[in-house]
Amino acid sequence: MRAQRGPVPWAAVTRGALAAGPLLLAALLAGRASLGVVAAIAAMLAGINDRPGSRRTSVRRIGVPALAGAVGLLVGSYAGAHLGAFALTLVLTGLGLVGGGISAIGPVASGTGTQLLVTSAVGAGMPLPDPVWQTVPAFLAGAGWLLALRLLLPTPVSRTGDPRAGRGRGPYRPDSRFAPRPDKRSDPRPDPRPEPRPGPRPDVRLDFRFDGERVAVAEVYDAVAALLDAAGTEHAGARRAALTAALDHAQDALAGPRLRRHPSSAAERRLHAQYAAALPLGEAATALAWAERTVPKRAAEGPRRLAAAVRGNSLAGPLPAPARTDPALRALDAALLHAAEVFDRGRAPDLHTRRRSVAALVRTVLGAGGREYALRAGLCFGAAVATAQALHHGHWYGAHQHWYWLPATAVFLVKPDLGPLVSRVLCRAAGTVLGALLFAGFAAVLPRPEGLVVLVAVCGALVPVAARHFAAQTTVVTVLVLALVMVGGEPQASAGRIGETLLACAIVLIVGHLPVPGQRGGGVRARIDAADAAAHAYLVHVLGESDDRAARWTLRREAYRTLAEARAAIARAAAELPALARHSAGADEVAAVLERLVDTTTACAVHLDDTGRLPPRHTERLAALRDELATRRGRVGRSRTLA
């Protein structure tokens, strides 16, 4: 029920103001109000998916759900025009099963499933005067317009400088500006290297193509520094989780869709290299945190200077080196030296990520988590469609012939990645009531249609800010959609929308707590199984003493990413009512053991690199974690362990 905090995303606010409102105004001036409504709805849905990140990832995050939304609009329009109530309910229920199943793949797939179901309900329940071959392109144009704004408009922090960008440098020569200096407090030997000379001042220029990637990579180095500061304290666990989140975000920002297989510009290649250079730093910092002892303050200064260099797209300058007194500190020093070299050369290594195959995606959809999600979404969506059809044919709506609101509301309520079920229901109900009342007041005083167009533009600008809380987002979206349908010719319907929302809340609460075939908590168990398998693969690779560090970093990234996904799913499940939360009881303890196991594996990898053997402390910790994992894994209901 808490709202997220953070600075106002002014760039997203600007895009929201320039999306739905101007599209609707252009359609009204052209005399095609209905097509403008469709385009504005698409821009609104795209604005909901317009999250912070790189421009390249926004193509997938906005574009893929938009394509699914066009398919849903096409299917819903034809089904609503040619099928009876019973057949239409069956078709949309089947579509709900498909949308729910694919939502289990990940965040982008979840948005894809949501738009597929919402637009199918809109297409079937909000008949438009235009033919389908015009409404579907109008929908794609609305989403494409916001995506174009996302790709083309600069962000407020896009003025950066790089004096080396685009210049030929010849072969690599070590630069004393990047050379770490030994800690004289721990190393009495004199420093034979000269003091660094100040480098040239960067030329500030407009370059906003990779601002999202640049910020994401800089946050990784900041997270490494924060973990080093927290080593030996009770905050180390939270800082390690923050490092995992930063690495996941940067990896996604750099691994977006591209026309070419490899980075095509010097700036992008340099960012890829800077991200890869952060991986050994994160490994060394994790090993130091695992050792549970504090490190000198200057150890975190190097990663902070690297973060500033990435964020400013400039030279890093001198990097203070930590004392080389144990394997983890020696690994940190070596990682800083490697980063200094990479920052100067700017090569583009692999991102150490593996794309999931089609077979793996199918297994996720058809697995326990996908089946449970599909069944829940299909039942809720189908029940909402059947109820809306009964009310529609019983003339309960009166003058309001559009029955899409009830099933569309059920889609947003049944989404587990938006929060626990009861909190979603409460936030949706409160947001709809407030939004409907606000719109009733606006509709009574605003001139039509120009006042409604301004209201749509203002709401579009507020969507990115309101996304911090589900109730606030529901309030803004309610006002926006009611304004759009009134521009399209529907009379004021605030009271009816409140009633339909409360009915959808009741349907989802009832269906969401019904017993279903199979084992409950399948989504959480699927995440735990994935984390278990990734941790096992990482441990086997490290204990096999392989020299392939790129493969090791790939496996470590997969282990920590799957653990973070499992932790998020467990936290959502634990916040449900006891009838649902009890099916995942004990999963958080298993995840905690897996996290300690992966941290220990990382410490083992660092120690093996330094000495070639494992000390008794490491082997004893691995054995104890193996036994604890076997015990706790059995309590959750699985017999497979890492033993």
C-alpha positions in Angstrom: 0.0 0.0 0.0 3.1 2.3 0.2 3.9 4.6 -2.7 7.3 4.5 -4.4 9.6 7.5 -4.0 11.9 9.3 -6.3 12.4 12.4 -8.4 9.8 13.5 -10.9 10.4 11.8 -14.3 10.2 15.1 -16.3 11.1 13.4 -19.6 8.3 10.9 -19.2 5.9 13.6 -18.1 6.7 15.6 -21.3 6.2 12.5 -23.5 2.8 11.9 -21.8 1.7 15.4 -22.4 2.6 15.2 -26.1 1.0 11.8 -26.6 -2.7 11.2 -26.1 -3.9 14.8 -26.0 -2.3 16.0 -29.3 -3.3 12.7 -31.1 -6.9 13.3 -30.0 -6.8 17.0 -31.1 -5.4 16.1 -34.5 -8.2 13.5 -35.0 -10.9 16.0 -34.0 -9.5 18.5 -36.4 -9.6 15.9 -39.1 -13.2 14.9 -38.3 -12.2 11.3 -37.1 -12.9 11.5 -33.4 -13.4 7.7 -33.0 -10.0 6.9 -34.5 -8.5 9.6 -32.3 -10.0 7.8 -29.3 -8.4 4.5 -30.3 -5.0 6.2 -30.9 -5.2 8.0 -27.6 -6.0 4.7 -25.8 -3.0 3.1 -27.4 -0.8 6.0 -26.3 -2.1 5.8 -22.8 -1.3 2.0 -22.6 2.1 2.7 -24.1 2.7 5.4 -21.5 1.9 2.9 -18.7 4.8 0.8 -20.1 7.1 3.8 -20.5 9.5 3.0 -17.6 13.0 4.3 -16.9 15.7 2.6 -18.9 17.5 2.9 -22.1 16.0 3.8 -25.4 16.7 0.4 -26.9 14.9 -1.5 -24.2 11.9 0.8 -24.6 11.4 -0.6 -28.1 10.7 -4.0 -26.6 8.9 -2.7 -23.4 6.5 -0.5 -25.4 6.5 -2.1 -28.9 5.9 -5.7 -28.1 2.8 -5.1 -25.9 1.5 -2.6 -28.5 1.7 -5.4 -31.2 -0.2 -7.7 -28.8 -2.7 -5.0 -28.2 -3.3 -4.6 -31.9 -3.9 -8.4 -32.2 -6.3 -8.3 -29.2 -8.2 -5.4 -30.8 -8.5 -7.3 -34.0 -9.7 -10.5 -32.4 -12.1 -8.7 -30.0 -13.6 -6.5 -32.8 -14.3 -9.5 -35.0 -15.5 -11.7 -32.2 -17.8 -9.0 -30.8 -19.3 -8.3 -34.2 -19.9 -11.9 -35.4 -20.3 -14.1 -32.3 -23.1 -14.6 -29.8 -22.8 -14.1 -26.1 -21.9 -17.7 -25.3 -19.3 -18.1 -28.1 -17.8 -14.7 -27.4 -17.4 -15.6 -23.7 -15.6 -18.8 -24.7 -13.3 -17.1 -27.1 -12.3 -14.4 -24.7 -11.8 -16.9 -21.9 -9.4 -18.8 -24.1 -7.6 -15.6 -24.9 -7.4 -15.0 -21.1 -5.7 -18.4 -20.7 -3.2 -17.5 -23.4 -2.5 -14.0 -21.9 -2.1 -15.3 -18.4 0.3 -18.1 -19.5 2.6 -15.8 -21.4 2.6 -13.3 -18.5 4.6 -15.8 -16.5 7.7 -15.3 -18.7 8.7 -11.9 -17.5 7.9 -8.2 -17.1 7.6 -7.5 -20.9 5.6 -10.6 -21.4 3.3 -9.6 -18.6 2.7 -6.2 -20.2 2.1 -8.1 -23.5 -0.5 -10.3 -21.9 -2.2 -7.4 -20.2 -2.6 -5.4 -23.4 -3.8 -8.4 -25.3 -6.7 -9.0 -22.9 -7.5 -5.3 -22.3 -7.7 -4.5 -26.1 -9.7 -7.6 -26.8 -12.3 -6.5 -24.2 -12.3 -3.0 -25.7 -12.6 -4.3 -29.2 -15.6 -6.5 -28.3 -17.3 -4.2 -25.8 -16.8 -0.8 -27.3 -18.0 -1.1 -30.9 -16.6 1.7 -33.0 -18.1 3.2 -36.2 -14.8 2.7 -38.1 -13.9 -0.6 -39.8 -11.3 -2.8 -38.2 -8.7 -2.1 -41.0 -8.7 1.5 -39.8 -8.9 1.0 -36.0 -6.0 -1.4 -35.8 -3.6 0.9 -37.7 -4.9 3.8 -35.6 -4.0 1.8 -32.4 -0.5 1.1 -33.7 0.0 4.7 -34.7 -0.9 5.9 -31.2 1.6 3.5 -29.6 4.2 4.2 -32.3 3.8 8.0 -31.7 4.8 7.6 -28.0 7.6 5.2 -28.9 8.9 7.8 -31.4 8.9 10.4 -28.7 10.8 8.1 -26.4 13.5 7.5 -29.0 13.8 11.0 -30.4 13.3 13.4 -27.5 16.4 14.2 -25.4 16.3 13.8 -21.6 17.2 16.7 -19.2 20.6 15.1 -18.3 21.8 14.3 -21.8 24.6 16.9 -22.1 27.8 14.9 -21.7 31.3 15.1 -23.0 34.0 12.7 -24.2 37.1 14.1 -25.6 38.1 10.7 -27.1 34.8 9.9 -28.7 35.3 9.2 -32.4 39.0 9.9 -32.4 41.7 7.5 -33.6 44.1 6.7 -30.8 46.4 4.0 -32.2 47.7 1.1 -30.0 46.9 1.2 -26.3 49.5 2.8 -24.1 49.3 2.7 -20.3 48.2 6.1 -18.9 49.4 7.1 -15.5 46.1 9.0 -14.9 44.4 5.6 -14.6 47.1 3.8 -12.6 46.1 2.9 -9.1 48.5 4.0 -6.4 49.3 1.6 -3.5 48.0 2.4 0.0 51.1 3.9 1.7 49.6 3.2 5.1 49.8 -0.5 4.4 52.6 -0.7 1.8 55.9 1.1 3.0 57.5 0.8 -0.4 57.8 4.1 -2.3 55.5 4.5 -5.3 57.7 4.4 -8.5 54.9 5.8 -10.7 54.7 9.5 -11.3 51.9 11.7 -10.0 49.1 11.9 -12.4 48.8 15.0 -14.6 45.4 16.6 -15.1 43.8 15.4 -18.3 42.2 17.6 -20.9 38.8 19.1 -20.1 36.0 17.3 -21.9 34.1 18.9 -24.7 30.5 19.2 -23.7 28.2 18.3 -26.5 24.6 17.1 -27.1 24.6 13.3 -27.0 21.5 11.7 -25.6 21.5 8.4 -27.5 22.9 6.3 -24.7 21.9 8.3 -21.6 19.8 5.5 -20.2 22.6 3.0 -20.6 25.2 5.4 -19.2 23.1 6.0 -16.0 22.5 2.2 -15.6 26.2 1.4 -15.8 27.2 4.2 -13.5 24.7 2.9 -10.9 26.5 -0.5 -11.0 29.8 1.1 -9.9 28.0 3.1 -7.2 26.4 -0.1 -6.0 29.8 -1.7 -5.8 31.2 1.2 -3.7 28.1 1.0 -1.4 28.7 -2.7 -0.9 32.3 -2.1 0.0 31.3 0.5 2.5 28.8 -1.9 4.1 31.2 -4.9 4.3 31.3 -6.2 7.8 28.0 -4.5 8.8 24.4 -5.6 9.0 23.7 -3.6 5.8 25.9 -5.8 3.6 23.0 -8.1 2.6 20.8 -5.3 1.5 23.7 -3.7 -0.4 24.5 -6.9 -2.2 20.8 -7.2 -3.3 21.0 -3.6 -4.5 24.1 -4.5 -6.6 22.2 -7.4 -8.1 19.4 -5.1 -9.0 21.8 -2.5 -10.6 23.5 -5.2 -12.6 20.2 -6.6 -13.8 19.1 -3.1 -14.8 22.3 -2.4 -16.7 22.3 -5.7 -18.4 18.8 -5.2 -19.6 19.6 -1.6 -20.7 22.5 -2.8 -22.8 21.0 -6.0 -24.2 18.0 -4.4 -25.9 16.9 -5.2 -29.5 19.3 -4.1 -32.2 19.5 -4.3 -36.0 23.2 -5.4 -35.9 24.5 -8.2 -33.8 27.3 -6.2 -32.2 27.4 -2.5 -31.0 27.9 -0.3 -34.0 29.3 2.9 -32.4 32.4 3.7 -30.4 30.3 5.2 -27.5 28.1 2.0 -27.3 31.2 -0.3 -27.4 32.7 1.7 -24.6 29.6 1.3 -22.4 29.6 -2.4 -23.0 33.2 -2.6 -22.0 32.6 -0.5 -18.9 29.7 -2.8 -17.8 31.8 -5.9 -18.3 34.6 -4.3 -16.3 32.2 -3.9 -13.3 31.6 -7.7 -13.1 35.0 -8.6 -11.5 34.6 -5.6 -9.2 31.2 -6.9 -8.1 32.7 -10.3 -7.5 35.5 -9.1 -5.3 33.1 -6.8 -3.4 30.8 -9.8 -2.8 33.6 -11.9 -1.5 34.7 -9.1 0.9 31.1 -8.8 2.2 31.0 -12.6 2.6 34.1 -12.5 4.8 32.2 -10.2 7.2 35.0 -7.8 7.9 35.3 -4.1 7.2 37.6 -2.8 4.5 39.5 0.5 4.3 37.4 3.5 3.2 39.6 4.2 0.2 38.7 0.8 -1.2 35.3 2.2 -2.3 36.8 5.4 -3.8 38.0 3.7 -7.0 34.5 2.4 -8.0 33.0 5.8 -7.1 35.5 7.6 -9.5 34.6 5.1 -12.2 30.9 5.7 -11.7 31.5 9.5 -12.0 33.5 8.9 -15.2 30.7 6.8 -16.7 28.0 9.2 -15.7 30.0 12.2 -17.1 31.3 10.3 -20.1 34.8 11.5 -19.2 38.2 10.2 -18.0 38.4 8.4 -14.7 41.5 10.0 -13.4 43.7 8.3 -10.7 42.3 5.3 -8.9 43.4 4.7 -5.3 44.3 1.0 -4.8 43.3 -1.0 -1.7 45.8 -2.9 0.4 46.6 -6.3 -1.0 46.4 -8.2 2.3 44.0 -11.1 1.4 42.6 -12.8 -1.7 39.5 -10.7 -1.9 41.4 -7.4 -1.6 43.9 -8.6 -4.2 41.0 -9.5 -6.5 39.6 -6.0 -5.9 42.9 -4.4 -6.8 43.2 -6.5 -10.0 39.7 -5.7 -11.0 40.5 -1.9 -10.6 43.5 -2.3 -12.8 41.5 -4.2 -15.3 38.8 -1.5 -15.2 41.4 1.3 -15.7 42.7 -0.5 -18.8 39.2 -1.1 -20.1 38.1 2.5 -19.6 41.1 3.6 -21.7 40.7 1.1 -24.5 36.9 0.9 -24.7 36.6 -2.6 -26.2 33.2 -4.2 -26.3 33.2 -7.7 -24.7 30.2 -9.9 -24.3 27.5 -8.9 -21.9 27.6 -12.3 -20.1 24.0 -13.1 -20.7 22.3 -15.9 -22.4 19.0 -15.5 -24.2 16.3 -18.1 -23.4 15.5 -20.4 -26.2 12.0 -20.8 -27.5 11.8 -24.2 -25.9 12.7 -22.7 -22.5 10.0 -20.0 -22.9 7.4 -22.7 -23.8 8.4 -24.7 -20.7 7.9 -21.6 -18.6 4.4 -21.0 -20.1 3.4 -24.6 -19.7 5.1 -25.1 -16.3 3.5 -24.9 -12.9 3.7 -21.2 -12.6 2.4 -20.5 -16.1 -0.5 -23.0 -15.7 -1.5 -21.4 -12.4 -1.3 -17.9 -13.7 -3.1 -18.8 -17.0 -6.0 -20.6 -15.1 -6.4 -17.7 -12.7 -6.4 -15.0 -15.4 -8.6 -17.1 -17.7 -11.2 -17.7 -15.0 -11.3 -14.1 -13.9 -11.4 -12.7 -17.4 -14.0 -15.2 -18.5 -16.2 -14.7 -15.5 -16.0 -10.9 -16.0 -16.9 -11.2 -19.7 -19.9 -13.5 -18.9 -21.2 -11.1 -16.2 -20.8 -8.1 -18.5 -22.6 -10.0 -21.3 -25.5 -10.9 -18.9 -25.8 -7.2 -17.8 -25.5 -6.0 -21.4 -28.2 -8.2 -22.7 -30.4 -7.5 -19.7 -30.2 -3.8 -20.5 -28.7 -3.1 -17.1 -26.4 -0.5 -18.6 -29.3 1.6 -20.0 -28.0 4.2 -22.4 -24.4 3.0 -22.0 -23.9 0.3 -24.5 -20.2 -0.3 -23.9 -19.5 -3.2 -21.6 -15.7 -3.4 -21.8 -15.0 -1.8 -18.4 -15.8 -4.8 -16.3 -13.5 -7.4 -18.0 -10.8 -4.8 -18.6 -10.8 -4.0 -14.9 -10.6 -7.7 -14.0 -7.4 -8.0 -16.1 -5.6 -5.3 -14.1 -6.8 -6.8 -10.8 -5.7 -10.4 -11.6 -2.1 -9.3 -12.3 0.1 -10.7 -9.5 3.1 -8.6 -10.6 1.2 -5.4 -9.6 1.1 -6.4 -5.9 -0.9 -8.7 -3.6 -4.5 -9.4 -4.5 -6.3 -7.6 -1.7 -4.2 -4.5 -2.0 -4.8 -4.4 -5.7 -8.5 -4.7 -5.2 -8.6 -1.9 -2.5 -6.4 0.4 -4.6 -8.4 -0.2 -7.7 -11.7 0.4 -6.0 -10.5 3.6 -4.3 -8.8 4.9 -7.4 -11.9 4.3 -9.6 -14.3 5.9 -7.1 -12.1 9.0 -6.8 -11.4 9.2 -10.5 -15.1 8.9 -11.4 -16.1 11.5 -9.0 -13.4 13.9 -10.3 -14.4 13.3 -13.8 -18.1 14.0 -13.0 -17.0 17.4 -11.7 -14.8 18.1 -14.7 -17.5 17.1 -17.1 -19.9 19.5 -15.5 -17.7 22.5 -16.0 -15.4 21.9 -18.9 -16.3 22.9 -22.5 -16.6 20.1 -25.0 -14.6 18.9 -26.7 -11.7 21.3 -26.2 -11.8 21.1 -22.4 -11.8 17.3 -22.6 -8.8 17.3 -24.9 -6.9 19.4 -22.4 -8.0 17.0 -19.6 -6.6 14.1 -21.6 -3.3 15.8 -22.1 -3.0 16.6 -18.4 -3.8 13.1 -17.4 -1.3 11.7 -19.9 1.4 13.9 -18.3 0.4 12.6 -14.9 0.5 8.9 -15.7 4.3 8.5 -15.2 4.1 10.2 -11.8 0.9 8.3 -10.7 2.6 5.0 -11.6 4.3 5.1 -8.2 1.0 3.9 -6.6 -1.7 1.7 -8.1 -4.5 3.7 -6.6 -3.1 7.0 -8.0 -2.5 5.4 -11.4 -6.1 4.1 -11.4 -7.4 7.5 -10.6 -5.6 9.2 -13.4 -6.4 6.4 -15.9 -10.1 6.5 -14.9 -10.3 10.2 -15.6 -8.4 9.8 -18.9 -10.6 7.0 -20.3 -13.9 8.5 -19.3 -12.8 11.7 -21.0 -11.9 9.7 -24.2 -15.1 7.8 -24.4 -17.1 11.0 -23.9 -15.3 12.6 -26.8 -16.2 9.5 -28.7 -19.9 10.1 -28.1 -20.7 8.2 -24.9 -22.7 10.1 -22.2 -21.2 10.7 -18.8 -20.9 7.3 -17.1 -19.2 7.8 -13.7 -21.8 6.0 -11.6 -21.9 3.0 -13.9 -18.1 2.7 -14.0 -18.0 2.7 -10.1 -20.5 -0.1 -10.0 -18.7 -2.1 -12.7 -15.4 -1.7 -10.9 -16.8 -2.9 -7.6 -18.3 -5.9 -9.3 -15.0 -6.7 -10.9 -13.3 -6.5 -7.5 -15.8 -8.9 -6.1 -15.3 -11.4 -9.0 -11.5 -11.3 -8.7 -11.6 -11.7 -5.0 -13.8 -14.7 -5.2 -12.1 -16.4 -8.2 -8.7 -15.5 -6.8 -9.2 -17.5 -3.6 -11.0 -20.5 -5.2 -9.1 -23.8 -5.0 -7.6 -24.8 -8.4 -6.4 -28.1 -9.7 -2.7 -28.9 -9.0 -0.4 -27.6 -6.4 -0.9 -24.0 -5.3 2.0 -21.6 -5.2 3.3 -22.8 -8.5 4.7 -19.4 -9.5 6.8 -19.2 -6.4 8.0 -22.8 -6.7 8.9 -22.3 -10.3 11.1 -19.3 -9.4 12.7 -21.3 -6.6 13.4 -24.2 -9.0 15.0 -21.8 -11.5 17.2 -20.2 -8.7 18.1 -23.7 -7.5 19.2 -24.8 -11.0 21.2 -21.6 -11.6 23.0 -21.9 -8.3 23.8 -25.5 -9.0 25.3 -24.7 -12.4 27.4 -21.9 -10.9 28.7 -24.0 -8.0 29.6 -26.9 -10.4 31.5 -24.5 -12.7 33.5 -22.9 -9.8 34.4 -26.2 -8.1 35.4 -27.6 -11.5 38.2 -24.9 -11.4 37.5 -23.8 -15.0 39.6 -21.0 -16.4 36.7 -19.6 -18.4 35.9 -16.5 -16.4 33.4 -15.2 -19.0 31.3 -18.4 -18.5 31.7 -18.0 -14.7 30.4 -14.4 -14.8 27.5 -15.5 -17.0 26.5 -18.2 -14.6 27.0 -15.9 -11.6 24.7 -13.3 -13.2 22.0 -15.9 -13.9 22.3 -17.2 -10.3 21.8 -13.8 -8.8 19.1 -12.7 -11.3 17.0 -15.8 -10.7 17.4 -15.3 -7.0 16.2 -11.7 -7.2 13.2 -12.8 -9.2 12.4 -15.5 -6.7 12.7 -13.1 -3.8 10.2 -10.7 -5.5 7.7 -13.5 -6.1 8.0 -14.7 -2.6 7.5 -11.2 -1.1 4.3 -10.7 -3.2 3.0 -14.2 -2.2 3.8 -13.6 1.5 1.7 -10.4 1.5 -1.4 -12.2 0.3 -4.2 -13.3 2.6 -3.4 -16.5 4.6 -5.5 -18.6 2.3 -3.0 -17.9 -0.5 0.2 -17.1 1.5 0.3 -20.5 3.2 1.1 -22.3 -0.1 4.5 -20.6 -0.3 5.4 -20.7 3.3 9.0 -21.5 3.9 10.1 -20.4 0.4 11.7 -17.3 1.8 14.0 -19.4 4.0 15.0 -21.5 1.0 15.8 -18.4 -1.0 17.9 -17.1 1.9 19.9 -20.3 2.0 20.4 -20.2 -1.8 21.6 -16.6 -1.5 24.2 -17.6 1.1 25.2 -20.5 -1.1 25.8 -18.3 -4.1 27.7 -15.7 -2.0 29.9 -18.5 -0.7 30.4 -19.8 -4.2 31.6 -16.3 -5.3 34.0 -16.2 -2.3 35.3 -19.7 -3.3 35.9 -18.5 -6.9 37.9 -15.5 -5.7 40.0 -17.6 -3.4 40.6 -20.3 -6.0 41.8 -17.6 -8.4 44.3 -16.4 -5.8 45.6 -19.6 -4.2 44.3 -22.5 -6.4 42.7 -24.3 -3.4 39.9 -23.8 -0.9 40.6 -23.3 2.8 38.6 -25.4 5.4 36.3 -22.4 6.2 34.9 -22.4 2.7 34.4 -26.1 2.3 32.8 -26.3 5.8 30.4 -23.5 4.9 29.5 -25.2 1.6 28.7 -28.5 3.4 26.6 -26.7 6.0 24.6 -24.8 3.4 24.1 -28.0 1.4 22.6 -29.8 4.5 20.5 -26.8 5.5 19.2 -26.4 1.9 18.2 -30.1 1.8 16.3 -29.7 5.1 14.4 -26.6 4.1 13.8 -27.7 0.6 11.9 -30.7 1.8 9.7 -28.5 4.0 8.5 -26.6 0.9 7.6 -29.9 -0.8 10.4 -30.7 -3.1 13.0 -33.5 -2.8 15.5 -32.2 -5.4 18.4 -30.4 -3.8 21.9 -29.3 -4.6 23.3 -32.4 -2.8 
